[in-house]
């Protein structure tokens, strides 16, 4: 399972991705709209900013914006930034590979062989799904892209 941290990050990124280009969103607004604790969201967005997924502006009219296009940010990249390696066992990890100490031969390890198949299938989906894809799927389910409410 993914952590709440990553789930909240994906929800916030989806909200930021549908905002008008160049218009930052306030943490408080994202937190309220998505039902995310504000303090927790602050930490999440800060971490995404450190990894170049988001950028921010200070002062009046400030807030967070996407630093990269939603079509360039994959679900896998967000998972890896916030939760670390995606692999169920260290011997399958692309980013944090470690040989299992109790395993004499990876090629014949029944646990690794079964998990490798499942892992490869899930990683393929996660690496080929972007924030833009997530938004489009929501739009297809609702019959239209998610609408943002604005008032002046």
PEQUISUL-V41700 format. One record per residue. N is the residue number from 1. RES is the residue in three letters. PHI is phi as a letter, one per 20 degrees, with the letter a starting at -180 (none if undefined). Layout:
<<N & RES & PHI> <N & RES & PHI>>
This chain:
<<1 & UNK & none> <2 & UNK & e> <3 & UNK & f> <4 & UNK & f> <5 & UNK & g> <6 & UNK & f> <7 & UNK & f> <8 & UNK & f> <9 & UNK & f> <10 & UNK & f> <11 & UNK & f> <12 & UNK & f> <13 & UNK & f> <14 & UNK & f> <15 & UNK & f> <16 & UNK & f> <17 & UNK & f> <18 & UNK & e> <19 & UNK & f> <20 & UNK & g> <21 & UNK & g> <22 & UNK & n> <23 & UNK & d> <24 & UNK & f> <25 & UNK & d> <26 & UNK & f> <27 & UNK & g> <28 & UNK & f> <29 & UNK & f> <30 & UNK & f> <31 & UNK & g> <32 & UNK & f> <33 & UNK & f> <34 & UNK & d> <35 & UNK & m> <36 & UNK & d> <37 & UNK & g> <38 & UNK & g> <39 & UNK & f> <40 & UNK & f> <41 & UNK & f> <42 & UNK & g> <43 & UNK & f> <44 & UNK & f> <45 & UNK & f> <46 & UNK & f> <47 & UNK & f> <48 & UNK & f> <49 & UNK & f> <50 & UNK & g> <51 & UNK & e> <52 & UNK & m> <53 & UNK & e> <54 & UNK & c> <55 & UNK & c> <56 & UNK & b> <57 & UNK & c> <58 & UNK & e> <59 & UNK & n> <60 & UNK & g> <61 & UNK & m> <62 & UNK & e> <63 & UNK & q> <64 & UNK & d> <65 & UNK & c> <66 & UNK & f> <67 & UNK & e> <68 & UNK & c> <69 & UNK & f> <70 & UNK & g> <71 & UNK & f> <72 & UNK & d> <73 & UNK & d> <74 & UNK & e> <75 & UNK & f> <76 & UNK & f> <77 & UNK & f> <78 & UNK & f> <79 & UNK & g> <80 & UNK & f> <81 & UNK & f> <82 & UNK & e> <83 & UNK & d> <84 & UNK & n> <85 & UNK & g> <86 & UNK & e> <87 & UNK & f> <88 & UNK & f> <89 & UNK & c> <90 & UNK & f> <91 & UNK & f> <92 & UNK & d> <93 & UNK & f> <94 & UNK & e> <95 & UNK & d> <96 & UNK & b> <97 & UNK & g> <98 & UNK & b> <99 & UNK & f> <100 & UNK & f> <101 & UNK & f> <102 & UNK & e> <103 & UNK & d> <104 & UNK & f> <105 & UNK & b> <106 & UNK & f> <107 & UNK & f> <108 & UNK & d> <109 & UNK & f> <110 & UNK & f> <111 & UNK & f> <112 & UNK & f> <113 & UNK & f> <114 & UNK & f> <115 & UNK & f> <116 & UNK & f> <117 & UNK & f> <118 & UNK & f> <119 & UNK & f> <120 & UNK & f> <121 & UNK & f> <122 & UNK & f> <123 & UNK & f> <124 & UNK & g> <125 & UNK & f> <126 & UNK & f> <127 & UNK & f> <128 & UNK & d> <129 & UNK & d> <130 & UNK & d> <131 & UNK & f> <132 & UNK & f> <133 & UNK & f> <134 & UNK & f> <135 & UNK & f> <136 & UNK & f> <137 & UNK & f> <138 & UNK & f> <139 & UNK & f> <140 & UNK & f> <141 & UNK & f> <142 & UNK & e> <143 & UNK & n> <144 & UNK & a> <145 & UNK & f> <146 & UNK & f> <147 & UNK & e> <148 & UNK & e> <149 & UNK & e> <150 & UNK & c> <151 & UNK & b> <152 & UNK & d>>
